[in-house]
Protein backbone atom coordinates (compact mmCIF):
# COMPACT_ATOMS: atom_id res chain seq x y z
CA UNK A 1 0.00 0.00 0.00
CA UNK A 2 1.38 3.40 -1.00
CA UNK A 3 1.64 6.27 1.47
CA UNK A 4 -1.21 8.10 -0.29
CA UNK A 5 -3.41 5.01 0.05
CA UNK A 6 -2.50 4.63 3.72
CA UNK A 7 -3.35 8.26 4.45
CA UNK A 8 -6.65 7.98 2.56
CA UNK A 9 -7.60 4.82 4.46
CA UNK A 10 -6.75 6.55 7.76
CA UNK A 11 -9.25 9.35 7.14
CA UNK A 12 -11.92 7.17 5.53
CA UNK A 13 -11.90 4.80 8.51
CA UNK A 14 -12.63 7.68 10.87
CA UNK A 15 -15.55 8.86 8.76
CA UNK A 16 -16.92 5.32 8.69
CA UNK A 17 -16.69 5.21 12.48
CA UNK A 18 -19.19 8.10 12.57
CA UNK A 19 -21.58 6.86 9.89
CA UNK A 20 -21.57 3.27 11.17
CA UNK A 21 -22.05 4.08 14.87
CA UNK A 22 -25.78 4.69 14.85
CA UNK A 23 -25.63 8.44 14.28
CA UNK A 24 -28.41 9.86 12.13
CA UNK A 25 -27.34 10.20 8.51
CA UNK A 26 -28.11 13.38 6.50
CA UNK A 27 -30.92 11.67 4.57
CA UNK A 28 -32.17 14.78 2.70
CA UNK A 29 -28.86 14.77 0.80
CA UNK A 30 -29.65 11.51 -1.02
CA UNK A 31 -29.61 12.05 -4.78
CA UNK A 32 -28.65 15.70 -4.27
CA UNK A 33 -26.22 17.84 -6.24
CA UNK A 34 -23.97 19.75 -3.82
CA UNK A 35 -21.80 22.67 -4.86
CA UNK A 36 -18.91 23.44 -2.51
CA UNK A 37 -16.70 26.52 -2.76
CA UNK A 38 -13.41 26.24 -0.89
CA UNK A 39 -13.61 22.46 -0.97
CA UNK A 40 -9.96 21.53 -1.48
CA UNK A 41 -8.40 22.84 1.73
CA UNK A 42 -8.05 21.24 5.14
CA UNK A 43 -11.70 21.20 6.18
CA UNK A 44 -13.02 21.00 2.63
CA UNK A 45 -11.09 17.77 2.13
CA UNK A 46 -12.92 16.26 5.09
CA UNK A 47 -16.28 17.23 3.59
CA UNK A 48 -15.27 15.36 0.45
CA UNK A 49 -14.10 12.36 2.47
CA UNK A 50 -17.44 12.27 4.27
CA UNK A 51 -19.47 12.51 1.05
CA UNK A 52 -17.39 9.74 -0.52
CA UNK A 53 -18.27 7.43 2.38
CA UNK A 54 -21.96 8.37 2.17
CA UNK A 55 -21.91 7.44 -1.51
CA UNK A 56 -19.78 4.30 -1.27
CA UNK A 57 -21.11 2.81 1.96
CA UNK A 58 -24.67 4.16 2.19
CA UNK A 59 -25.68 4.62 -1.47
CA UNK A 60 -26.42 8.33 -1.15
CA UNK A 61 -25.76 9.01 -4.85
CA UNK A 62 -24.61 12.58 -4.17
CA UNK A 63 -23.21 14.48 -7.14
CA UNK A 64 -20.55 16.90 -6.02
CA UNK A 65 -19.21 19.97 -7.81
CA UNK A 66 -16.21 21.70 -6.23
CA UNK A 67 -14.98 25.19 -7.04
CA UNK A 68 -11.24 25.62 -6.50
CA UNK A 69 -8.58 28.13 -7.50
CA UNK A 70 -6.16 25.40 -8.53
CA UNK A 71 -6.55 21.64 -8.58
CA UNK A 72 -2.88 20.78 -9.17
CA UNK A 73 -1.86 20.28 -5.53
CA UNK A 74 -5.15 18.60 -4.65
CA UNK A 75 -4.97 16.16 -7.58
CA UNK A 76 -1.52 15.01 -6.44
CA UNK A 77 -2.17 14.76 -2.71
CA UNK A 78 -5.85 13.75 -2.70
CA UNK A 79 -5.86 11.62 -5.85
CA UNK A 80 -8.37 9.18 -4.33
CA UNK A 81 -10.88 12.06 -4.17
CA UNK A 82 -9.89 13.93 -7.32
CA UNK A 83 -10.28 10.85 -9.53
CA UNK A 84 -13.81 9.98 -8.40
CA UNK A 85 -16.48 9.96 -11.12
CA UNK A 86 -19.09 11.48 -8.82
CA UNK A 87 -16.85 14.46 -7.95
CA UNK A 88 -16.25 17.26 -10.45
CA UNK A 89 -13.67 19.99 -9.89
CA UNK A 90 -13.89 23.42 -11.52
CA UNK A 91 -10.92 25.77 -11.46
CA UNK A 92 -12.37 29.23 -10.99
CA UNK A 93 -12.26 32.41 -8.97
CA UNK A 94 -15.67 32.43 -7.32
CA UNK A 95 -15.73 36.23 -7.51
CA UNK A 96 -15.87 35.91 -11.31
CA UNK A 97 -18.11 32.88 -11.52
CA UNK A 98 -20.51 33.16 -14.48
CA UNK A 99 -22.98 30.44 -13.54
CA UNK A 100 -23.62 27.63 -11.10
CA UNK A 101 -23.44 24.02 -12.24
CA UNK A 102 -26.80 22.83 -13.55
CA UNK A 103 -29.39 21.44 -11.15
CA UNK A 104 -27.50 22.24 -7.97
CA UNK A 105 -29.69 21.53 -4.95
CA UNK A 106 -27.39 22.48 -2.05
CA UNK A 107 -24.54 24.98 -1.71
CA UNK A 108 -21.83 25.07 0.93
CA UNK A 109 -20.07 28.39 0.52
CA UNK A 110 -16.76 28.04 2.35
CA UNK A 111 -14.38 29.90 0.02
CA UNK A 112 -12.50 32.58 1.96
CA UNK A 113 -9.03 33.86 2.75
CA UNK A 114 -8.56 32.67 6.32
CA UNK A 115 -4.77 32.74 6.76
CA UNK A 116 -3.77 35.14 9.52
CA UNK A 117 -0.64 36.12 7.60
CA UNK A 118 -2.87 37.37 4.79
CA UNK A 119 -4.82 39.55 7.21
CA UNK A 120 -1.73 41.63 7.91
CA UNK A 121 -0.13 41.51 4.47
CA UNK A 122 -3.13 41.80 2.14
CA UNK A 123 -6.04 43.05 4.28
CA UNK A 124 -7.93 44.74 1.43
CA UNK A 125 -7.61 41.59 -0.68
CA UNK A 126 -9.00 39.47 2.18
CA UNK A 127 -11.94 41.82 2.62
CA UNK A 128 -12.66 42.02 -1.11
CA UNK A 129 -12.40 38.28 -1.68
CA UNK A 130 -14.63 37.21 1.19
CA UNK A 131 -17.36 39.74 0.51
CA UNK A 132 -17.38 39.62 -3.30
CA UNK A 133 -17.35 35.83 -3.47
CA UNK A 134 -20.41 35.72 -1.21
CA UNK A 135 -22.19 38.35 -3.29
CA UNK A 136 -21.46 36.36 -6.45
CA UNK A 137 -22.69 33.03 -5.11
CA UNK A 138 -25.94 34.50 -3.81
CA UNK A 139 -26.64 36.49 -6.96
CA UNK A 140 -26.22 33.37 -9.08
CA UNK A 141 -28.40 31.43 -6.64
CA UNK A 142 -31.21 33.90 -7.35
CA UNK A 143 -31.24 32.64 -10.93
CA UNK A 144 -31.62 29.00 -9.95
CA UNK A 145 -34.92 27.37 -9.19
CA UNK A 146 -33.47 24.19 -7.70
CA UNK A 147 -31.68 25.39 -4.55
CA UNK A 148 -32.93 23.75 -1.36
CA UNK A 149 -30.37 25.15 1.07
CA UNK A 150 -27.36 27.47 1.04
CA UNK A 151 -25.05 27.04 4.00
CA UNK A 152 -22.81 30.07 4.50
CA UNK A 153 -19.64 29.19 6.39
CA UNK A 154 -18.99 32.19 8.61
CA UNK A 155 -16.68 32.19 11.66
CA UNK A 156 -16.78 32.15 15.45
CA UNK A 157 -14.54 35.22 15.27
CA UNK A 158 -17.59 37.35 14.41
CA UNK A 159 -18.42 37.40 18.12
CA UNK A 160 -15.36 39.54 18.84
CA UNK A 161 -13.30 39.48 22.02
CA UNK A 162 -15.46 38.31 24.90
CA UNK A 163 -15.49 39.42 28.52
CA UNK A 164 -13.55 37.02 30.78
CA UNK A 165 -16.71 36.01 32.63
CA UNK A 166 -18.37 34.64 29.45
CA UNK A 167 -18.08 30.87 29.83
CA UNK A 168 -19.44 29.97 26.40
CA UNK A 169 -20.73 31.89 23.41
CA UNK A 170 -24.28 31.31 22.23
CA UNK A 171 -25.48 32.17 18.75
CA UNK A 172 -27.14 35.36 20.02
CA UNK A 173 -24.16 36.42 22.16
CA UNK A 174 -23.07 39.62 20.44
CA UNK A 175 -21.36 42.54 22.09
CA UNK A 176 -17.73 41.40 21.87
CA UNK A 177 -15.16 43.96 20.78
CA UNK A 178 -13.47 44.20 17.38
CA UNK A 179 -10.82 46.90 17.07
CA UNK A 180 -11.34 49.17 14.07
CA UNK A 181 -7.62 49.55 13.31
CA UNK A 182 -6.45 46.02 14.09
CA UNK A 183 -5.66 44.04 10.94
CA UNK A 184 -6.69 40.89 12.83
CA UNK A 185 -10.25 42.24 12.76
CA UNK A 186 -10.38 42.26 8.96
CA UNK A 187 -11.34 38.61 8.62
CA UNK A 188 -13.97 38.76 11.36
CA UNK A 189 -15.48 41.94 9.94
CA UNK A 190 -15.58 40.44 6.44
CA UNK A 191 -17.46 37.44 7.80
CA UNK A 192 -19.91 39.67 9.66
CA UNK A 193 -20.46 41.53 6.39
CA UNK A 194 -21.12 38.22 4.62
CA UNK A 195 -23.75 37.37 7.20
CA UNK A 196 -25.40 40.75 6.57
CA UNK A 197 -25.31 40.07 2.84
CA UNK A 198 -27.01 36.72 3.48
CA UNK A 199 -29.71 38.45 5.52
CA UNK A 200 -30.32 40.94 2.71
CA UNK A 201 -30.68 38.23 0.07
CA UNK A 202 -32.91 36.16 2.31
CA UNK A 203 -35.14 39.17 2.85
CA UNK A 204 -35.29 40.27 -0.79
CA UNK A 205 -35.21 36.95 -2.61
CA UNK A 206 -36.30 34.45 0.03
CA UNK A 207 -33.18 32.39 -0.63
CA UNK A 208 -32.99 29.42 1.78
CA UNK A 209 -29.82 30.54 3.61
CA UNK A 210 -28.51 29.21 6.91
CA UNK A 211 -25.23 30.00 8.66
CA UNK A 212 -22.52 27.94 10.35
CA UNK A 213 -19.97 29.64 12.61
CA UNK A 214 -16.90 27.39 12.94
CA UNK A 215 -14.36 27.84 15.73
CA UNK A 216 -11.00 25.98 15.87
CA UNK A 217 -10.11 22.56 14.46
CA UNK A 218 -7.35 19.99 14.13
CA UNK A 219 -6.83 16.88 12.05
CA UNK A 220 -5.24 15.27 9.00
CA UNK A 221 -4.81 17.46 5.91
CA UNK A 222 -4.13 20.49 8.11
CA UNK A 223 -0.94 22.27 7.06
CA UNK A 224 1.51 22.73 9.91
CA UNK A 225 2.66 25.93 8.26
CA UNK A 226 -0.58 27.69 9.15
CA UNK A 227 -0.15 30.32 11.90
CA UNK A 228 -2.54 28.82 14.47
CA UNK A 229 -1.64 27.74 17.98
CA UNK A 230 -2.32 24.03 17.51
CA UNK A 231 -0.36 23.85 14.25
CA UNK A 232 2.48 25.93 15.70
CA UNK A 233 2.75 23.60 18.70
CA UNK A 234 2.71 20.39 16.63
CA UNK A 235 5.25 21.79 14.15
CA UNK A 236 7.54 22.97 16.97
CA UNK A 237 7.32 19.49 18.53
CA UNK A 238 8.28 17.71 15.31
CA UNK A 239 11.31 20.00 15.12
CA UNK A 240 12.34 18.97 18.63
CA UNK A 241 11.10 22.13 20.32
CA UNK A 242 10.91 24.40 22.00
CA UNK A 243 7.15 24.98 21.77
CA UNK A 244 6.76 28.75 21.71
CA UNK A 245 3.63 30.36 23.15
CA UNK A 246 2.87 33.98 22.41
CA UNK A 247 1.79 35.43 25.75
CA UNK A 248 1.60 33.62 29.06
CA UNK A 249 -0.49 30.68 27.84
CA UNK A 250 -3.71 31.73 29.58
CA UNK A 251 -5.60 32.33 26.32
CA UNK A 252 -8.50 29.88 26.15
CA UNK A 253 -9.75 28.15 23.03
CA UNK A 254 -11.57 24.94 22.10
CA UNK A 255 -10.66 22.49 19.35
CA UNK A 256 -12.88 20.11 17.38
CA UNK A 257 -11.63 17.19 15.30
CA UNK A 258 -12.12 17.55 11.55
CA UNK A 259 -14.33 14.48 11.08
CA UNK A 260 -16.85 15.94 13.53
CA UNK A 261 -16.73 19.23 11.62
CA UNK A 262 -17.60 17.48 8.36
CA UNK A 263 -20.43 15.54 9.94
CA UNK A 264 -21.91 18.69 11.48
CA UNK A 265 -21.64 20.77 8.30
CA UNK A 266 -23.34 18.12 6.18
CA UNK A 267 -26.14 17.77 8.73
CA UNK A 268 -26.64 21.53 8.68
CA UNK A 269 -26.69 21.44 4.89
CA UNK A 270 -29.36 18.75 5.05
CA UNK A 271 -31.56 19.88 7.92
CA UNK A 272 -31.01 23.58 8.76
CA UNK A 273 -33.98 25.84 8.17
CA UNK A 274 -33.59 29.28 6.53
CA UNK A 275 -32.38 31.95 9.00
CA UNK A 276 -30.86 29.29 11.27
CA UNK A 277 -27.43 29.97 12.76
CA UNK A 278 -25.31 27.30 14.45
CA UNK A 279 -21.97 27.25 16.20
CA UNK A 280 -19.62 24.50 15.06
CA UNK A 281 -16.89 23.59 17.52
CA UNK A 282 -16.00 21.95 20.78
CA UNK A 283 -17.56 23.29 24.00
CA UNK A 284 -14.57 22.05 26.03
CA UNK A 285 -12.22 24.88 26.94
CA UNK A 286 -8.44 24.48 27.03
CA UNK A 287 -5.81 27.14 27.69
CA UNK A 288 -2.83 27.31 25.37
CA UNK A 289 -0.32 26.18 27.99
CA UNK A 290 -2.37 23.02 28.68
CA UNK A 291 -2.72 22.43 24.93
CA UNK A 292 1.04 22.73 24.47
CA UNK A 293 1.60 20.34 27.36
CA UNK A 294 -0.79 17.79 25.85
CA UNK A 295 0.91 17.97 22.46
CA UNK A 296 4.40 17.76 23.99
CA UNK A 297 3.43 14.57 25.85
CA UNK A 298 3.22 12.72 22.51
CA UNK A 299 6.89 13.30 21.72
CA UNK A 300 10.04 11.76 23.21
CA UNK A 301 11.94 13.53 24.50
CA UNK A 302 9.24 16.03 25.38
CA UNK A 303 10.00 19.45 23.91
CA UNK A 304 10.45 22.41 26.21
CA UNK A 305 7.60 24.92 26.44
CA UNK A 306 8.46 28.63 26.39
CA UNK A 307 5.88 31.28 27.23
CA UNK A 308 5.92 34.99 26.33
CA UNK A 309 7.78 34.24 23.10
CA UNK A 310 8.40 37.33 21.00
CA UNK A 311 7.64 39.64 23.92
CA UNK A 312 3.91 39.33 23.21
CA UNK A 313 1.67 41.22 25.65
CA UNK A 314 -0.22 39.13 28.16
CA UNK A 315 -3.98 39.41 28.11
CA UNK A 316 -6.73 36.93 28.89
CA UNK A 317 -8.74 35.94 25.83
CA UNK A 318 -11.41 33.25 25.58
CA UNK A 319 -13.37 31.93 22.59
CA UNK A 320 -15.45 28.82 23.35
CA UNK A 321 -18.83 28.05 21.74
CA UNK A 322 -22.07 26.82 23.18
CA UNK A 323 -23.27 23.93 21.02
CA UNK A 324 -26.59 23.34 22.75
CA UNK A 325 -28.53 24.64 19.74
CA UNK A 326 -26.89 22.16 17.35
CA UNK A 327 -27.35 19.39 19.90
CA UNK A 328 -31.01 20.12 20.63
CA UNK A 329 -32.24 21.05 17.15
CA UNK A 330 -30.11 18.78 14.95
CA UNK A 331 -29.19 15.97 17.35
CA UNK A 332 -25.47 16.55 16.80
CA UNK A 333 -22.74 15.51 19.19
CA UNK A 334 -18.98 15.32 19.30
CA UNK A 335 -17.46 11.88 18.77
CA UNK A 336 -13.75 12.67 19.23
CA UNK A 337 -12.41 14.28 22.41
CA UNK A 338 -9.42 16.62 22.47
CA UNK A 339 -6.91 14.01 23.63
CA UNK A 340 -7.86 11.63 20.82
CA UNK A 341 -8.00 14.48 18.29
CA UNK A 342 -4.41 15.48 19.07
CA UNK A 343 -3.22 11.87 19.02
CA UNK A 344 -4.87 11.14 15.66
CA UNK A 345 -3.52 14.35 14.15
CA UNK A 346 0.05 13.69 15.25
CA UNK A 347 -0.16 10.07 14.08
CA UNK A 348 -1.29 11.21 10.61
CA UNK A 349 1.51 13.76 10.35
CA UNK A 350 4.02 11.11 11.41
CA UNK A 351 2.77 8.90 8.58
CA UNK A 352 2.84 11.82 6.16
CA UNK A 353 6.42 12.70 7.08
CA UNK A 354 7.65 9.10 6.83
C-alpha positions as CSV (number, residue, x, y, z in Angstrom):
1,X,0.0,0.0,0.0
2,X,1.4,3.4,-1.0
3,X,1.6,6.3,1.5
4,X,-1.2,8.1,-0.3
5,X,-3.4,5.0,0.1
6,X,-2.5,4.6,3.7
7,X,-3.4,8.3,4.5
8,X,-6.7,8.0,2.6
9,X,-7.6,4.8,4.5
10,X,-6.7,6.5,7.8
11,X,-9.3,9.3,7.1
12,X,-11.9,7.2,5.5
13,X,-11.9,4.8,8.5
14,X,-12.6,7.7,10.9
15,X,-15.6,8.9,8.8
16,X,-16.9,5.3,8.7
17,X,-16.7,5.2,12.5
18,X,-19.2,8.1,12.6
19,X,-21.6,6.9,9.9
20,X,-21.6,3.3,11.2
21,X,-22.0,4.1,14.9
22,X,-25.8,4.7,14.8
23,X,-25.6,8.4,14.3
24,X,-28.4,9.9,12.1
25,X,-27.3,10.2,8.5
26,X,-28.1,13.4,6.5
27,X,-30.9,11.7,4.6
28,X,-32.2,14.8,2.7
29,X,-28.9,14.8,0.8
30,X,-29.7,11.5,-1.0
31,X,-29.6,12.1,-4.8
32,X,-28.7,15.7,-4.3
33,X,-26.2,17.8,-6.2
34,X,-24.0,19.7,-3.8
35,X,-21.8,22.7,-4.9
36,X,-18.9,23.4,-2.5
37,X,-16.7,26.5,-2.8
38,X,-13.4,26.2,-0.9
39,X,-13.6,22.5,-1.0
40,X,-10.0,21.5,-1.5
41,X,-8.4,22.8,1.7
42,X,-8.0,21.2,5.1
43,X,-11.7,21.2,6.2
44,X,-13.0,21.0,2.6
45,X,-11.1,17.8,2.1
46,X,-12.9,16.3,5.1
47,X,-16.3,17.2,3.6
48,X,-15.3,15.4,0.4
49,X,-14.1,12.4,2.5
50,X,-17.4,12.3,4.3
51,X,-19.5,12.5,1.1
52,X,-17.4,9.7,-0.5
53,X,-18.3,7.4,2.4
54,X,-22.0,8.4,2.2
55,X,-21.9,7.4,-1.5
56,X,-19.8,4.3,-1.3
57,X,-21.1,2.8,2.0
58,X,-24.7,4.2,2.2
59,X,-25.7,4.6,-1.5
60,X,-26.4,8.3,-1.2
61,X,-25.8,9.0,-4.8
62,X,-24.6,12.6,-4.2
63,X,-23.2,14.5,-7.1
64,X,-20.5,16.9,-6.0
65,X,-19.2,20.0,-7.8
66,X,-16.2,21.7,-6.2
67,X,-15.0,25.2,-7.0
68,X,-11.2,25.6,-6.5
69,X,-8.6,28.1,-7.5
70,X,-6.2,25.4,-8.5
71,X,-6.5,21.6,-8.6
72,X,-2.9,20.8,-9.2
73,X,-1.9,20.3,-5.5
74,X,-5.2,18.6,-4.7
75,X,-5.0,16.2,-7.6
76,X,-1.5,15.0,-6.4
77,X,-2.2,14.8,-2.7
78,X,-5.9,13.7,-2.7
79,X,-5.9,11.6,-5.8
80,X,-8.4,9.2,-4.3
81,X,-10.9,12.1,-4.2
82,X,-9.9,13.9,-7.3
83,X,-10.3,10.8,-9.5
84,X,-13.8,10.0,-8.4
85,X,-16.5,10.0,-11.1
86,X,-19.1,11.5,-8.8
87,X,-16.9,14.5,-8.0
88,X,-16.2,17.3,-10.4
89,X,-13.7,20.0,-9.9
90,X,-13.9,23.4,-11.5
91,X,-10.9,25.8,-11.5
92,X,-12.4,29.2,-11.0
93,X,-12.3,32.4,-9.0
94,X,-15.7,32.4,-7.3
95,X,-15.7,36.2,-7.5
96,X,-15.9,35.9,-11.3
97,X,-18.1,32.9,-11.5
98,X,-20.5,33.2,-14.5
99,X,-23.0,30.4,-13.5
100,X,-23.6,27.6,-11.1
101,X,-23.4,24.0,-12.2
102,X,-26.8,22.8,-13.5
103,X,-29.4,21.4,-11.1
104,X,-27.5,22.2,-8.0
105,X,-29.7,21.5,-4.9
106,X,-27.4,22.5,-2.1
107,X,-24.5,25.0,-1.7
108,X,-21.8,25.1,0.9
109,X,-20.1,28.4,0.5
110,X,-16.8,28.0,2.4
111,X,-14.4,29.9,0.0
112,X,-12.5,32.6,2.0
113,X,-9.0,33.9,2.7
114,X,-8.6,32.7,6.3
115,X,-4.8,32.7,6.8
116,X,-3.8,35.1,9.5
117,X,-0.6,36.1,7.6
118,X,-2.9,37.4,4.8
119,X,-4.8,39.6,7.2
120,X,-1.7,41.6,7.9
121,X,-0.1,41.5,4.5
122,X,-3.1,41.8,2.1
123,X,-6.0,43.0,4.3
124,X,-7.9,44.7,1.4
125,X,-7.6,41.6,-0.7
126,X,-9.0,39.5,2.2
127,X,-11.9,41.8,2.6
128,X,-12.7,42.0,-1.1
129,X,-12.4,38.3,-1.7
130,X,-14.6,37.2,1.2
131,X,-17.4,39.7,0.5
132,X,-17.4,39.6,-3.3
133,X,-17.4,35.8,-3.5
134,X,-20.4,35.7,-1.2
135,X,-22.2,38.3,-3.3
136,X,-21.5,36.4,-6.5
137,X,-22.7,33.0,-5.1
138,X,-25.9,34.5,-3.8
139,X,-26.6,36.5,-7.0
140,X,-26.2,33.4,-9.1
141,X,-28.4,31.4,-6.6
142,X,-31.2,33.9,-7.4
143,X,-31.2,32.6,-10.9
144,X,-31.6,29.0,-10.0
145,X,-34.9,27.4,-9.2
146,X,-33.5,24.2,-7.7
147,X,-31.7,25.4,-4.5
148,X,-32.9,23.8,-1.4
149,X,-30.4,25.1,1.1
150,X,-27.4,27.5,1.0
151,X,-25.0,27.0,4.0
152,X,-22.8,30.1,4.5
153,X,-19.6,29.2,6.4
154,X,-19.0,32.2,8.6
155,X,-16.7,32.2,11.7
156,X,-16.8,32.2,15.4
157,X,-14.5,35.2,15.3
158,X,-17.6,37.3,14.4
159,X,-18.4,37.4,18.1
160,X,-15.4,39.5,18.8
161,X,-13.3,39.5,22.0
162,X,-15.5,38.3,24.9
163,X,-15.5,39.4,28.5
164,X,-13.5,37.0,30.8
165,X,-16.7,36.0,32.6
166,X,-18.4,34.6,29.5
167,X,-18.1,30.9,29.8
168,X,-19.4,30.0,26.4
169,X,-20.7,31.9,23.4
170,X,-24.3,31.3,22.2
171,X,-25.5,32.2,18.7
172,X,-27.1,35.4,20.0
173,X,-24.2,36.4,22.2
174,X,-23.1,39.6,20.4
175,X,-21.4,42.5,22.1
176,X,-17.7,41.4,21.9
177,X,-15.2,44.0,20.8
178,X,-13.5,44.2,17.4
179,X,-10.8,46.9,17.1
180,X,-11.3,49.2,14.1
181,X,-7.6,49.6,13.3
182,X,-6.4,46.0,14.1
183,X,-5.7,44.0,10.9
184,X,-6.7,40.9,12.8
185,X,-10.3,42.2,12.8
186,X,-10.4,42.3,9.0
187,X,-11.3,38.6,8.6
188,X,-14.0,38.8,11.4
189,X,-15.5,41.9,9.9
190,X,-15.6,40.4,6.4
191,X,-17.5,37.4,7.8
192,X,-19.9,39.7,9.7
193,X,-20.5,41.5,6.4
194,X,-21.1,38.2,4.6
195,X,-23.8,37.4,7.2
196,X,-25.4,40.8,6.6
197,X,-25.3,40.1,2.8
198,X,-27.0,36.7,3.5
199,X,-29.7,38.4,5.5
200,X,-30.3,40.9,2.7
201,X,-30.7,38.2,0.1
202,X,-32.9,36.2,2.3
203,X,-35.1,39.2,2.8
204,X,-35.3,40.3,-0.8
205,X,-35.2,37.0,-2.6
206,X,-36.3,34.5,0.0
207,X,-33.2,32.4,-0.6
208,X,-33.0,29.4,1.8
209,X,-29.8,30.5,3.6
210,X,-28.5,29.2,6.9
211,X,-25.2,30.0,8.7
212,X,-22.5,27.9,10.3
213,X,-20.0,29.6,12.6
214,X,-16.9,27.4,12.9
215,X,-14.4,27.8,15.7
216,X,-11.0,26.0,15.9
217,X,-10.1,22.6,14.5
218,X,-7.4,20.0,14.1
219,X,-6.8,16.9,12.1
220,X,-5.2,15.3,9.0
221,X,-4.8,17.5,5.9
222,X,-4.1,20.5,8.1
223,X,-0.9,22.3,7.1
224,X,1.5,22.7,9.9
225,X,2.7,25.9,8.3
226,X,-0.6,27.7,9.2
227,X,-0.2,30.3,11.9
228,X,-2.5,28.8,14.5
229,X,-1.6,27.7,18.0
230,X,-2.3,24.0,17.5
231,X,-0.4,23.8,14.2
232,X,2.5,25.9,15.7
233,X,2.8,23.6,18.7
234,X,2.7,20.4,16.6
235,X,5.3,21.8,14.2
236,X,7.5,23.0,17.0
237,X,7.3,19.5,18.5
238,X,8.3,17.7,15.3
239,X,11.3,20.0,15.1
240,X,12.3,19.0,18.6
241,X,11.1,22.1,20.3
242,X,10.9,24.4,22.0
243,X,7.2,25.0,21.8
244,X,6.8,28.7,21.7
245,X,3.6,30.4,23.1
246,X,2.9,34.0,22.4
247,X,1.8,35.4,25.8
248,X,1.6,33.6,29.1
249,X,-0.5,30.7,27.8
250,X,-3.7,31.7,29.6
251,X,-5.6,32.3,26.3
252,X,-8.5,29.9,26.2
253,X,-9.8,28.2,23.0
254,X,-11.6,24.9,22.1
255,X,-10.7,22.5,19.3
256,X,-12.9,20.1,17.4
257,X,-11.6,17.2,15.3
258,X,-12.1,17.5,11.6
259,X,-14.3,14.5,11.1
260,X,-16.9,15.9,13.5
261,X,-16.7,19.2,11.6
262,X,-17.6,17.5,8.4
263,X,-20.4,15.5,9.9
264,X,-21.9,18.7,11.5
265,X,-21.6,20.8,8.3
266,X,-23.3,18.1,6.2
267,X,-26.1,17.8,8.7
268,X,-26.6,21.5,8.7
269,X,-26.7,21.4,4.9
270,X,-29.4,18.7,5.0
271,X,-31.6,19.9,7.9
272,X,-31.0,23.6,8.8
273,X,-34.0,25.8,8.2
274,X,-33.6,29.3,6.5
275,X,-32.4,32.0,9.0
276,X,-30.9,29.3,11.3
277,X,-27.4,30.0,12.8
278,X,-25.3,27.3,14.5
279,X,-22.0,27.3,16.2
280,X,-19.6,24.5,15.1
281,X,-16.9,23.6,17.5
282,X,-16.0,22.0,20.8
283,X,-17.6,23.3,24.0
284,X,-14.6,22.0,26.0
285,X,-12.2,24.9,26.9
286,X,-8.4,24.5,27.0
287,X,-5.8,27.1,27.7
288,X,-2.8,27.3,25.4
289,X,-0.3,26.2,28.0
290,X,-2.4,23.0,28.7
291,X,-2.7,22.4,24.9
292,X,1.0,22.7,24.5
293,X,1.6,20.3,27.4
294,X,-0.8,17.8,25.9
295,X,0.9,18.0,22.5
296,X,4.4,17.8,24.0
297,X,3.4,14.6,25.9
298,X,3.2,12.7,22.5
299,X,6.9,13.3,21.7
300,X,10.0,11.8,23.2
301,X,11.9,13.5,24.5
302,X,9.2,16.0,25.4
303,X,10.0,19.4,23.9
304,X,10.5,22.4,26.2
305,X,7.6,24.9,26.4
306,X,8.5,28.6,26.4
307,X,5.9,31.3,27.2
308,X,5.9,35.0,26.3
309,X,7.8,34.2,23.1
310,X,8.4,37.3,21.0
311,X,7.6,39.6,23.9
312,X,3.9,39.3,23.2
313,X,1.7,41.2,25.6
314,X,-0.2,39.1,28.2
315,X,-4.0,39.4,28.1
316,X,-6.7,36.9,28.9
317,X,-8.7,35.9,25.8
318,X,-11.4,33.2,25.6
319,X,-13.4,31.9,22.6
320,X,-15.5,28.8,23.3
321,X,-18.8,28.1,21.7
322,X,-22.1,26.8,23.2
323,X,-23.3,23.9,21.0
324,X,-26.6,23.3,22.8
325,X,-28.5,24.6,19.7
326,X,-26.9,22.2,17.3
327,X,-27.4,19.4,19.9
328,X,-31.0,20.1,20.6
329,X,-32.2,21.0,17.1
330,X,-30.1,18.8,15.0
331,X,-29.2,16.0,17.3
332,X,-25.5,16.5,16.8
333,X,-22.7,15.5,19.2
334,X,-19.0,15.3,19.3
335,X,-17.5,11.9,18.8
336,X,-13.7,12.7,19.2
337,X,-12.4,14.3,22.4
338,X,-9.4,16.6,22.5
339,X,-6.9,14.0,23.6
340,X,-7.9,11.6,20.8
341,X,-8.0,14.5,18.3
342,X,-4.4,15.5,19.1
343,X,-3.2,11.9,19.0
344,X,-4.9,11.1,15.7
345,X,-3.5,14.3,14.1
346,X,0.0,13.7,15.3
347,X,-0.2,10.1,14.1
348,X,-1.3,11.2,10.6
349,X,1.5,13.8,10.3
350,X,4.0,11.1,11.4
351,X,2.8,8.9,8.6
352,X,2.8,11.8,6.2
353,X,6.4,12.7,7.1
354,X,7.6,9.1,6.8
